[in-house]
Amino acid sequence: MEAQPHHAVHYVNRVGWLRAAVLGANDGIVSTASLMTGIAASGASAQAILLSGIAALVAGAMSMAAGEYVSVSAQADTERADLAKEAKALRTQPHAEWAELRDIYVERGLTLALAGQVAEQLMAADALGAHARDELGISEVATARPVQAALA
């Protein structure tokens, strides 16, 4: 019997942009409100307060977007470097990589024999994907997306 595709809807795939959006919104509200309060306390006109608020919103949004892009780009670079290192290890020492994956599954509660079979089958289907997910913790859901983070 062929396995049916999994269609449950989960929200974890939104965590990257949601985190950036919440952080950006919070930072924008607090810093802009603080600046506008300070300008208002100086006795500035309503027009000056509004203009400073708009300027703070634009400057804050640009700063947060640039910061998110740079920081998430660094994460993406690290992921790529780790994947390249793993791909090389899979080419040069496949048995050691199989044993490493098997041991990960044993630590998660599988018997040694079953863990070896699981490692073998997953590596036959997509060795780098199996190691990325189970050894490095890199998955499609959690992978770094700099542009998405900056836009959020």
N, C-alpha and C positions, 0 to 999 in steps of 0.2 A: 504494500500500500504506500503510495507516494505521500510525502508530508505536505500538508496544506500551508500556504503562506500565512504568516502572522500579521493580522490587520488591526491589532489593538492600537488605539491612539494614546500616545504618551506625550508629556510636555517637556521632558528632559532635553529634547532636541532644540528647544528654544532658549535654553539656559545661557548660551553665549551672548546673544543679542539682548536678552532680557536683563542680564546682569549689567551690561554696559548702559542700557537705557535707564535703569533704576538709579545707578550711580550718577549718570549724567544729569538726570532730572533733579535728583536730590542736591547735587553740587550746584546746579544752575539756580535752583530756587533759593538756597541758603546764601550763596555768594551775591546774587543779584539783589535779594531783599536786604542783605546787610549793607551793600553799597548804597542802595536807594535810601535806606534809613539814615545813613551817615550824611548823604547829600541833603536830605530833608531837614536833618538836625542843624545844618549850617544856615538854614533860612533861605535856601535857593528857591527859585520859582518852580511852579508845577511843571513848566515846560522843560526846565533844566533837569528836574528829577526824572521825568519821562524819558528825555534824551539819554541821560546816564543809564537808565534801566535798559533801554534798547541796546546801547553800546555794550553794556555788560553782558547781556544775553548773547549777542553776536560773538563777542570776544571769548566768552566762556564756552560756547558751543564749538567754536573753532579749536580752542585749546583742548577741550575734552576729546574731540574727534581725532586730532593729531596725536594726543597721548595714547588713546586706545589703539590707533593704528600701529604706532611704533611698538607698544608693549606686546600686542597680539602678534605682530610680525616677528618679534624676537621669539615668541613661543612657537610660531610656525617654523622658523628656521631651526630651532632646537629639535622639533619633531622630525623635520626632514633629515637632519644630521643623524638622529637616532635610527631612523628607518634605513638610511644608507649603510650605517654600521651593521644593522641587523641583516640586510640583504647580503652584505659581504660575508658575514658569518654563516649564513645559510648556504652560500656557494662553497666556502672553504672548509666548513666543518658541520655538514648536515646532521651527522649522528649526534654530535654534542648538542646541537640546537634541538633535535628531537627529544633528547634526554632532559634538556632544560624545560621544555614544554610539558613533557610527561610529569616531571617533578612538581610543576606548578599545579597540575590537576590532582596529583596525590595530596598536596597541601590543602587543596579545596575539598578533599574527602573521598576521591575515587580510589579504588584499589589500584595497585601498581599495574596489574594486567590491563584493566579497563582504561586507565590513564594512558598507557602505551598505545592502545588501539585508538583512542580519541586523538592523541597527538599525531599518530600516523595518518589517520583519515583527514584531519584538518590540514595537515601539512601537504597532503596530496592534492587537496582542493585549492588551498591558498596559503602557502607556508608563511609568506610575509604578513599577510592579513592576520593569521592566527597569532603570530608573535607580536605584531603591533597591538592587537587587542588584549591578549592575555599576559604578555610579559611587560610591555611598555605602557599599557593602559590607554593607548591611542585608538579611538574609534571614530567612525563617521559622525556620530552624534556630538562627540566632544572635541573634534579637531579644531584647531585655531583658524579663524576666518577674520583676518584683519579688516577688510573692507566692510564686512557686516558689522563688526564691532564699532568701527568709526561712524558708520551711518546711524547706528542706534544711539 
